Amino acid sequence: MGNEGDEMNRLFRRNWRIVIVFLTSFTMFFLVELLFRIMSKQPLLSFGFFRLLMFTSVSALIMSVLLSFMSEKLSNLALLAVVWFFSIYSLVQLGFKNYLGNYFSWSIIKNTLGGVAGFAGDFFRYLKPQYFLTIVPATLLTLMILTKLFVIPKKKPHWPVWAATVALTIALHFISVGSLYLFNNETALHKAYTLYNSPVLSELAITEIGLGTFMWRDMTLVFKDIEDEIIINPDPDVKPVDDKSRKTKTTIWESLADAETNSRIKKIDDYLLSRPVTPKNDYTGSFEGKNLIYVMVEAMDLVAIDEKLTPTLYRLTQEGWYFDNYYAPVASCATGESEFMSMVSLIPSTTVCTPNSYYRNDFSPALMNLFKNAGYSTNSYHSYSDKFYPRSELHLKYGSSKFYNDDELAITTLLGWPSDINLIKESLKLILKQEKPFMSFIITAAMHLPYDIDSTLGNRYLNEVKAVYPDYPIEIQRYISKSMDFDKAVKLMIETLDDAGELDDTVLIFFADHHPLRMNASYFINATQQVDRRKGLNIDLSPLIIYNPKLTPKVHSMPASTMDLAPTIANLFDLEFDPRLYMGVDVFSNADKIVILTNGSWKTAKGEYSAPRGKFTPYVEDYTYTDDEIAQINQFVRNQFAVSEEIYKTNYFKYRLEIMP
């Protein structure tokens, strides 16, 4: 017995390296995952957390296998490198989510790194102190290795033990993958196995499979093209309505679809043709023949509308049309993708920065193209360069005859972002020279982050803001100071148009790209006076204002979002368009209204669905959906994402120019 015991001890010591590497790797990986999950407020008691434990075990076993036959020094370095990489990745993901409202994808970083490099210092300065807890495990491991408290045994394992560990790793991996098909929420937007195979919705994937597994699975998207699944389950008793009041080309489209040999383009055809053509309505042509100045306002939040400090904006909400149930979803590329949605009414890609990756595509259905086709002169204006997005090329695809940026407008350089007063003054000089009717698109900049450091506009009206709101955080006070610059710019716009005799014949539309970024959300939530922003999806609730002095003031409360702007405006101006080409809808039509956020969550008049939680919350308890109805809406939402993605990848509109009205 003594000899057998000695032999067992010797065998155990000989193979101790595999055990110690596994236990250390698992502990480090798990601590990072746990800290990340806590700080990102993801559930701990969930099937996703169980899967996380299994995949973390697989990762730790892989480390023990790979490090088994390395030298002691190389093993230490490799273990440290992997743990530090994962810790820093976790830190950056937390910061990115806090900074821009979304987790990043490797594909997005690859496509936008050059443009955002200038903000790297600002990004790291804004990281919350608690986020650095994610590097504590790596720091402790480093200290333990340096002080010899942790030592990887020198002896390398027996080949049979190593082979058994490899077999265990493979087996546990398959068990972990198999678990993806079990314990799925029946009302989930995406099942866990779908998110593993195609982790295109980062927040959902991280919740269901863990940060580490998402990190490696996300890397695969850099190297492969995923063909998105589109499932059409039309009601056999309901046929799509082709409303003859709209000049669509359904017969030509069906002929092209029948002859199509590209399966990806064919499935887009099938999906779009299965949708109804929403008929004209009581609001059709409300602004027919009038000019349009379409303004995307940087970070315009509900906080920016204040009776005392921004009186012009406040007046427009009282004298024009105000949409109090309007949402501005935050996409990965924030401003650029909000601008994109407002023009083409498609959901941005979840794996790349859409305007940067697809700016060479054909976007014939874009809003400015519709105006140009109707005989309008079209131009666009911005007070910054093409540093972040290739607007000079992209706007031509939208239908702008010319895009004017700070190279051609006399924009004064300030500490921080330029003044909107300056932008409006310069733009109007050119707008009033455009042939009429005109459609002008203006992209503002004054209210851009940061808000926690000095800037010309952030400080310009600070004393006035403090006199009204002395207890507001300095970030909000600076934000309101910047919004006052925009308010004065709007006043200048109205006065200039009035003096030129164009105001009565011009419609002004103001919409936000997103809520203030790189600011503690509780600041603008607490400062919002109009509505409770803590409820549900209300963090993305945003102003939408349509103004013309002849309008009868009205508040519109139907659910709406940035994606609905293009078809809604096209209908108001009675432009020729086919509603099936847009993922959004004319909000005045008889179509179902649904707001889709970029993480897959959605809302309708009945309530809100949280995709990360897989739960629908009705506004009125007895006025809700069945699980089957939620599943149907989720399929619709998945289709909207998938069709948009396929349109980009195939450059679909290039091959369907014949169907454009």
C-alpha positions in Angstrom: 0.0 0.0 0.0 2.9 2.4 0.8 4.4 1.9 -2.6 1.1 2.4 -4.3 0.5 5.7 -2.3 4.0 6.9 -3.2 3.3 6.2 -6.8 0.0 8.1 -6.7 1.7 11.1 -5.1 4.5 11.0 -7.6 2.0 10.8 -10.5 0.0 13.7 -9.1 3.1 15.9 -8.6 4.2 15.1 -12.1 0.9 16.3 -13.5 0.3 19.1 -11.1 1.1 21.7 -13.8 -2.2 20.9 -15.7 -4.2 21.2 -12.5 -2.6 24.5 -11.3 -2.8 26.2 -14.7 -6.5 25.1 -15.0 -7.4 26.4 -11.5 -5.5 29.7 -12.0 -6.9 30.3 -15.4 -10.5 29.5 -14.4 -10.2 31.7 -11.3 -8.9 34.7 -13.3 -11.3 34.4 -16.2 -14.3 33.8 -13.8 -13.4 36.9 -11.7 -13.2 39.1 -14.7 -16.5 37.7 -16.0 -18.2 38.2 -12.6 -16.9 41.8 -12.2 -18.0 42.6 -15.7 -21.5 41.1 -15.2 -22.0 42.9 -12.0 -20.9 46.3 -13.4 -22.9 45.9 -16.6 -26.0 44.9 -14.5 -26.5 41.6 -16.2 -28.3 38.8 -14.3 -26.3 36.3 -12.2 -29.1 33.8 -11.6 -29.7 32.9 -15.2 -29.1 30.3 -17.8 -26.6 32.6 -19.4 -24.5 32.6 -16.2 -24.6 28.8 -16.2 -23.3 28.7 -19.8 -20.7 31.3 -18.9 -19.3 28.9 -16.2 -19.1 26.0 -18.7 -17.4 28.1 -21.4 -15.0 29.5 -18.8 -14.1 26.0 -17.8 -13.4 25.1 -21.4 -11.1 28.2 -21.8 -9.2 27.3 -18.7 -8.7 23.7 -19.9 -7.4 25.0 -23.2 -4.9 27.1 -21.3 -3.8 24.1 -19.3 -3.3 22.1 -22.5 -1.4 24.8 -24.3 0.9 25.7 -21.4 1.6 22.1 -20.5 4.8 21.7 -22.5 6.1 25.3 -22.5 9.0 26.3 -20.3 8.2 27.7 -16.9 9.1 31.3 -18.0 7.1 31.1 -21.2 4.1 29.6 -19.5 4.1 32.5 -17.0 4.3 35.0 -19.8 1.6 33.4 -21.8 -0.8 33.1 -18.9 -0.2 36.7 -17.9 -0.6 37.9 -21.5 -4.0 36.2 -21.9 -5.3 37.3 -18.5 -4.2 40.9 -19.0 -5.7 40.9 -22.5 -9.1 39.7 -21.3 -9.0 42.1 -18.4 -8.3 45.1 -20.6 -10.9 43.9 -23.1 -13.5 43.8 -20.3 -12.4 47.3 -19.1 -12.7 48.8 -22.6 -16.1 47.1 -23.3 -17.5 48.7 -20.1 -16.1 52.0 -21.1 -17.4 51.8 -24.6 -20.9 51.0 -23.4 -20.8 53.9 -21.0 -19.3 56.2 -23.6 -21.4 55.4 -26.7 -24.2 53.2 -25.3 -23.2 50.0 -27.0 -20.6 47.2 -26.7 -18.1 47.2 -29.6 -17.5 44.6 -32.2 -14.0 43.8 -33.6 -15.4 44.6 -37.1 -16.6 48.0 -36.0 -13.2 48.8 -34.4 -11.4 47.7 -37.5 -13.5 50.0 -39.7 -13.5 53.1 -37.5 -10.2 53.1 -35.6 -8.6 55.8 -37.7 -11.5 58.2 -37.4 -11.9 57.9 -33.6 -8.3 57.7 -32.7 -8.4 61.4 -31.7 -10.9 60.6 -29.0 -8.8 57.8 -27.4 -7.4 60.0 -24.7 -10.9 61.4 -23.9 -12.3 57.9 -23.8 -9.8 56.6 -21.3 -10.2 59.7 -19.1 -13.9 59.1 -18.9 -13.6 55.5 -17.7 -15.4 55.1 -14.4 -13.0 54.2 -11.5 -15.0 51.1 -10.7 -14.3 49.7 -14.2 -10.7 49.3 -13.3 -11.7 46.5 -10.9 -11.6 44.2 -14.0 -7.8 44.5 -14.0 -7.4 43.5 -10.3 -7.2 39.8 -11.1 -4.5 40.4 -13.7 -2.6 42.7 -11.3 -2.8 40.1 -8.4 -1.6 37.4 -10.7 1.4 39.6 -11.8 2.3 40.3 -8.2 2.1 36.6 -7.3 4.3 35.6 -10.1 6.9 38.3 -9.4 7.0 37.5 -5.7 7.0 33.7 -6.4 3.8 33.2 -4.5 2.5 31.6 -7.7 4.8 29.1 -9.4 4.0 26.9 -12.4 5.5 23.5 -11.7 8.5 22.8 -13.8 7.6 19.1 -14.5 5.7 18.5 -17.6 2.7 16.1 -17.6 2.7 12.6 -18.9 1.4 12.2 -22.4 -1.6 10.1 -21.4 -2.7 12.7 -18.8 -2.2 15.5 -21.4 -4.2 13.4 -24.0 -6.9 12.8 -21.4 -7.1 16.6 -20.7 -7.4 17.3 -24.4 -10.3 14.7 -24.6 -12.0 16.3 -21.6 -11.6 19.8 -23.1 -13.2 18.6 -26.4 -16.0 16.8 -24.5 -16.8 19.8 -22.3 -16.8 22.1 -25.3 -19.4 20.0 -27.0 -21.5 19.8 -23.8 -21.2 23.6 -23.5 -22.3 24.1 -27.1 -25.1 21.6 -26.5 -26.3 23.7 -23.5 -27.0 26.5 -26.0 -30.0 24.5 -27.2 -31.4 24.1 -23.7 -33.1 26.4 -21.3 -33.9 29.1 -23.8 -36.4 31.8 -22.9 -39.4 31.1 -25.2 -40.0 34.8 -25.8 -36.3 35.6 -26.4 -35.5 37.7 -29.5 -32.6 35.4 -30.3 -31.9 31.9 -28.9 -28.5 31.3 -27.3 -27.3 29.0 -30.1 -28.1 31.8 -32.7 -26.1 34.3 -30.7 -23.2 31.8 -30.4 -23.1 31.2 -34.2 -23.6 34.8 -35.1 -23.1 37.2 -32.2 -24.2 40.3 -34.2 -26.2 41.7 -31.3 -23.4 42.2 -28.8 -25.5 42.9 -25.6 -27.7 39.9 -26.1 -24.7 37.6 -26.9 -22.7 38.7 -23.9 -25.7 38.1 -21.6 -26.3 34.6 -23.0 -22.8 33.2 -23.6 -20.5 35.4 -21.5 -18.0 38.1 -22.4 -15.1 35.7 -23.1 -17.0 33.5 -25.5 -18.5 36.6 -27.2 -14.9 38.0 -27.6 -13.7 35.0 -29.6 -16.9 34.4 -31.5 -17.0 38.1 -32.4 -13.5 37.8 -33.9 -14.8 35.3 -36.5 -17.1 37.9 -37.9 -14.0 39.9 -39.1 -13.1 37.0 -41.4 -16.5 35.6 -42.6 -19.6 36.8 -44.2 -22.8 35.7 -42.6 -25.9 35.3 -44.7 -28.7 36.5 -42.5 -31.8 34.3 -42.2 -35.1 35.9 -43.3 -38.3 34.0 -42.4 -41.5 35.0 -44.1 -44.6 33.5 -42.6 -47.5 35.5 -44.2 -51.0 34.9 -43.1 -52.5 32.8 -46.0 -55.8 34.7 -45.6 -54.2 38.1 -45.9 -52.7 39.3 -49.1 -50.4 42.3 -49.3 -52.3 45.4 -50.5 -50.8 47.3 -53.4 -52.5 50.6 -53.0 -53.0 52.1 -56.4 -52.9 55.6 -55.1 -49.1 55.2 -54.9 -47.2 54.9 -58.2 -45.4 51.6 -57.5 -43.9 49.2 -60.0 -45.0 45.9 -58.5 -45.4 44.1 -61.8 -41.8 45.0 -62.9 -40.5 44.1 -59.5 -42.2 40.7 -59.5 -40.8 40.0 -63.0 -37.3 40.9 -61.8 -37.7 38.7 -58.7 -38.9 35.7 -60.8 -35.9 36.0 -63.1 -33.4 36.6 -60.2 -30.6 34.0 -60.0 -28.8 35.5 -56.9 -30.5 33.8 -53.9 -29.6 36.6 -51.5 -31.2 39.3 -53.7 -34.1 37.0 -54.4 -34.9 36.6 -50.7 -34.8 40.4 -50.2 -37.3 40.6 -53.1 -39.6 38.0 -51.5 -39.6 39.8 -48.2 -40.1 43.3 -49.4 -42.8 42.2 -51.9 -44.6 40.4 -49.1 -45.2 43.8 -47.3 -48.2 45.9 -47.9 -48.1 49.3 -49.7 -49.5 51.7 -47.1 -52.1 53.9 -48.7 -52.2 57.7 -48.7 -53.8 59.3 -45.7 -55.2 62.5 -44.3 -51.7 63.9 -43.9 -50.5 63.1 -47.4 -49.3 66.3 -49.1 -49.7 68.5 -46.1 -46.5 70.2 -47.2 -46.6 69.6 -50.9 -44.5 72.1 -52.8 -43.0 73.7 -49.8 -39.3 74.0 -49.1 -37.7 71.8 -46.4 -34.8 72.5 -44.0 -34.1 69.2 -42.3 -31.9 69.5 -39.3 -30.2 66.7 -37.4 -29.3 68.3 -34.1 -26.3 66.9 -32.3 -27.3 65.4 -28.9 -30.6 67.3 -28.7 -32.2 65.9 -25.6 -35.4 66.8 -23.8 -33.3 68.7 -21.3 -32.4 71.1 -24.1 -36.0 72.3 -24.3 -36.5 74.9 -21.6 -39.0 77.7 -21.4 -36.5 80.2 -19.8 -33.2 79.2 -21.3 -34.1 78.0 -24.8 -37.3 79.9 -25.5 -37.3 79.5 -29.3 -37.1 75.7 -29.1 -39.8 75.7 -26.4 -42.0 78.0 -28.5 -41.7 75.6 -31.5 -42.9 72.7 -29.4 -46.0 74.8 -28.5 -46.6 76.3 -32.0 -45.6 73.4 -34.3 -46.1 69.7 -34.3 -44.4 68.0 -31.4 -43.9 64.2 -31.2 -43.8 63.2 -27.5 -43.3 59.5 -28.1 -40.3 59.7 -30.4 -37.1 57.7 -29.9 -33.6 58.3 -31.2 -31.8 54.9 -30.9 -28.1 55.0 -30.3 -26.2 52.8 -32.8 -22.5 51.8 -32.6 -21.4 54.8 -34.8 -23.9 57.1 -33.1 -24.2 60.3 -35.2 -23.3 58.8 -38.6 -25.7 56.0 -38.3 -28.6 58.2 -37.0 -28.0 60.4 -40.0 -28.0 57.2 -42.2 -31.3 56.0 -40.6 -32.9 59.3 -41.2 -32.1 59.2 -44.9 -32.6 55.6 -45.9 -34.8 54.1 -43.2 -32.8 50.9 -42.7 -31.4 49.4 -39.5 -27.7 50.0 -39.2 -25.4 47.0 -39.4 -24.5 45.5 -36.1 -21.0 44.3 -37.2 -19.5 47.4 -39.0 -19.9 51.1 -39.0 -22.5 51.3 -41.7 -21.8 54.7 -43.3 -18.1 54.0 -43.3 -18.4 50.5 -44.8 -21.1 51.0 -47.3 -20.8 54.6 -48.5 -20.2 53.4 -52.1 -23.5 51.5 -52.2 -26.5 52.7 -54.2 -29.1 54.4 -52.0 -31.7 55.5 -54.6 -34.6 55.4 -52.1 -32.9 57.9 -49.8 -34.9 60.9 -48.8 -32.9 63.5 -50.6 -33.1 61.4 -53.8 -36.9 61.5 -53.5 -36.9 65.3 -53.2 -34.4 65.6 -56.1 -36.7 63.4 -58.3 -39.6 65.7 -57.4 -37.7 68.7 -58.8 -36.2 70.1 -55.6 -32.7 71.5 -55.4 -30.8 69.6 -52.7 -27.7 70.5 -50.7 -26.3 69.5 -47.2 -24.3 71.4 -44.7 -22.1 70.6 -41.7 -19.6 72.6 -39.6 -16.9 69.9 -39.3 -14.7 67.8 -41.6 -15.0 64.3 -43.0 -12.8 63.0 -40.2 -15.3 60.5 -38.9 -17.5 59.7 -41.9 -17.1 60.0 -45.7 -19.9 62.5 -45.9 -18.7 64.3 -49.0 -19.3 61.0 -51.0 -22.1 59.6 -49.0 -24.4 62.6 -49.2 -24.2 62.4 -53.0 -25.6 58.9 -52.7 -28.4 60.2 -50.5 -29.3 62.7 -53.2 -27.5 65.9 -52.2 -26.2 67.9 -55.1 -23.3 69.2 -52.9 -22.1 68.6 -49.4 -20.6 71.7 -47.7 -18.4 71.2 -44.7 -16.0 73.4 -42.8 -13.6 73.5 -45.9 -16.2 75.6 -47.8 -18.1 77.3 -45.0 -16.5 80.1 -43.0 -16.6 78.2 -39.6 -14.7 79.9 -36.8 -12.5 77.6 -34.7 -13.4 77.6 -31.0 -12.2 75.7 -28.0 -14.4 72.7 -28.4 -17.0 72.3 -31.1 -18.1 75.2 -33.4 -21.1 77.4 -33.0 -24.4 76.5 -34.6 -25.1 80.2 -35.0 -22.1 80.3 -37.2 -23.2 77.2 -39.1 -26.8 78.5 -39.7 -25.6 81.9 -40.8 -23.2 80.4 -43.3 -25.7 77.8 -44.5 -28.5 80.2 -45.1 -26.3 82.3 -47.3 -26.2 79.4 -49.7 -29.7 78.0 -49.0 -31.4 81.2 -50.0 -29.5 81.1 -53.3 -30.8 77.5 -54.1 -33.4 77.2 -56.7 -36.9 76.7 -55.3 -38.3 74.5 -54.0 -35.3 73.4 -52.0 -34.5 70.7 -49.6 -31.5 71.4 -47.3 -30.0 69.0 -44.8 -28.1 70.6 -41.9 -26.0 68.7 -39.4 -25.2 70.7 -36.2 -22.3 70.3 -33.8 -22.6 72.8 -30.9 -24.1 70.4 -28.4 -21.4 67.7 -29.0 -19.6 66.1 -26.0 -17.6 66.6 -23.9 -19.5 68.3 -21.1 -17.1 67.8 -18.2 -14.3 70.1 -19.4 -14.1 73.7 -20.4 -15.1 74.7 -23.9 -16.1 78.0 -25.5 -19.8 77.1 -25.9 -20.0 75.0 -22.7 -18.9 78.1 -20.7 -20.5 80.9 -22.8 -23.9 81.0 -21.0 -22.9 79.1 -17.9 -23.7 82.0 -15.5 -27.2 82.2 -17.0 -27.7 78.5 -16.6 -26.5 78.5 -13.0 -28.8 81.3 -12.1 -31.8 79.1 -13.1 -30.4 75.7 -12.2 -27.7 76.2 -9.5 -27.9 72.6 -8.2 -27.5 70.9 -11.6 -24.2 69.0 -12.1 -21.7 71.0 -14.1 -22.0 68.6 -17.0 -25.7 69.4 -17.4 -25.0 73.1 -16.9 -22.5 73.1 -19.8 -24.8 71.0 -21.9 -27.6 73.5 -21.5 -25.1 76.3 -22.3 -24.4 74.6 -25.6 -28.1 74.1 -26.2 -28.6 77.8 -25.8 -26.2 78.4 -28.7 -28.4 76.1 -30.9 -31.5 77.8 -29.7 -30.2 81.2 -30.8 -29.2 79.6 -34.1 -32.9 78.4 -34.6 -34.1 81.9 -33.8 -31.6 83.3 -36.4 -32.9 80.8 -39.0 -36.5 81.8 -38.5 -35.8 85.5 -38.6 -33.6 85.2 -41.7 -36.2 83.1 -43.6 -38.9 85.6 -42.5 -36.9 88.6 -43.7 -36.3 86.8 -47.0 -40.0 86.1 -47.4 -39.4 82.3 -47.4 -40.7 81.3 -43.9 -44.3 80.7 -44.8 -43.2 78.4 -47.7 -40.6 76.5 -45.7 -41.0 73.6 -43.3 -38.4 73.2 -40.5 -37.8 69.7 -39.0 -35.6 69.2 -36.0 -34.6 65.7 -34.8 -31.8 64.4 -32.6 -29.1 61.9 -33.5 -29.0 60.6 -29.9 -29.1 61.7 -26.2 -26.0 63.3 -24.7 -23.1 60.8 -24.7 -20.1 60.5 -22.4 -22.2 61.8 -19.6 -23.6 60.0 -16.5 -27.0 59.1 -17.7 -28.5 59.9 -14.3 -27.7 63.5 -14.9 -29.9 64.1 -17.9 -32.5 61.6 -16.6 -32.8 63.6 -13.4 -32.8 66.9 -15.3 -35.7 65.9 -17.6 -38.8 67.7 -16.5 -41.3 66.5 -19.1 -41.4 62.7 -18.4 -39.8 60.0 -16.2 -36.8 58.8 -18.2 -36.1 55.9 -15.7 -39.0 53.9 -17.1 -38.4 51.2 -19.7 -36.7 52.4 -22.8 -37.2 56.1 -22.1 -33.5 56.9 -21.9 -33.7 57.1 -25.8 -36.9 59.3 -25.7 -36.1 62.4 -27.7 -37.6 65.6 -29.2 -39.0 65.7 -32.8 -40.3 69.1 -33.9 -41.9 70.0 -37.2 -42.6 73.8 -37.6 -44.2 76.1 -40.1 -45.9 79.3 -39.1 -49.1 78.2 -40.8 -49.3 74.9 -38.9 -52.1 74.3 -36.3 -50.2 73.3 -33.1 -50.5 69.6 -32.3 -48.9 66.9 -30.1 -48.5 63.6 -31.8 -48.2 60.6 -29.5 -47.8 57.5 -31.8 -44.6 55.5 -31.3 -41.9 56.6 -33.7 -38.2 56.6 -34.2 -35.4 57.9 -36.5 -36.1 55.0 -38.9 -39.6 56.4 -39.6 -38.5 59.9 -40.6 -37.9 59.3 -44.4 -41.2 57.6 -45.2 -43.1 60.0 -43.0 -41.6 63.1 -44.6 -42.0 61.7 -48.1 -45.7 61.3 -47.4 -46.1 64.8 -45.9 -44.6 66.2 -49.1 -46.5 63.8 -51.3 -43.3 62.5 -52.9 -43.3 59.4 -55.1 -42.1 56.5 -53.0 -42.7 52.8 -52.4 -43.2 52.2 -48.7 -42.0 48.6 -49.0 -38.4 49.8 -49.5 -38.1 51.2 -46.0 -37.9 49.4 -42.6 -39.6 52.4 -41.0 -43.2 53.5 -41.7 -45.1 56.7 -42.4 -46.3 57.3 -38.8 -49.5 58.8 -40.1 -50.4 55.7 -42.1 -52.4 52.7 -41.0 -49.3 50.6 -40.6 -48.4 49.1 -37.2 -46.0 51.4 -35.4 -43.0 49.8 -33.7 -39.9 51.4 -32.4 -36.8 49.1 -32.8 -33.7 49.8 -30.8 -30.3 48.7 -31.9 -30.0 46.1 -29.2 -33.2 44.4 -30.5 -35.5 45.8 -27.8 -38.8 47.3 -29.2 -41.9 49.1 -28.2 -45.4 49.5 -29.5 -48.5 51.3 -28.3 -49.2 48.3 -26.0 -45.8 48.2 -24.2 -42.1 47.5 -24.3 -40.0 44.5 -24.9 -36.5 44.3 -23.4 -34.4 42.0 -25.6 -31.6 41.5 -22.9 -34.2 40.3 -20.4 -36.5 38.6 -22.9 -39.5 40.2 -21.3 -42.5 42.2 -22.5 -43.9 44.8 -20.1 -47.4 46.1 -21.0 -48.4 49.7 -20.3 -51.9 48.4 -19.2 -52.0 45.0 -17.6 -55.0 43.7 -19.5 -53.9 45.2 -22.8 -51.0 43.1 -23.8 -49.7 40.4 -26.2 -49.8 36.6 -25.9 -46.4 34.7 -26.1 -47.3 33.7 -29.7 -47.8 37.4 -30.6 -44.5 38.4 -28.9 -42.8 35.6 -30.9 -44.3 37.0 -34.1 -43.2 40.5 -33.4 -39.7 39.2 -32.5 -39.5 37.4 -35.9 -40.5 40.7 -37.6 -37.8 42.5 -35.7 -35.2 39.8 -36.6 -36.3 40.2 -40.3 -35.9 44.0 -40.1 -32.3 43.5 -39.0 -31.6 40.7 -41.4 -33.1 42.4 -44.5 -31.2 45.7 -43.8 -28.0 43.8 -43.5 -28.6 41.8 -46.7 -29.4 45.1 -48.5 -26.0 46.4 -47.6 -24.0 43.3 -48.4 -25.6 42.8 -51.8 -25.8 46.5 -52.7 -29.4 45.6 -53.4 -30.7 48.9 -54.7 -28.1 48.9 -57.5 -29.9 45.9 -59.0 -33.4 47.3 -58.6 -33.2 50.8 -60.1 -36.1 49.8 -62.4 -38.5 49.6 -59.4 -37.8 53.1 -58.1 -40.9 55.3 -58.4 
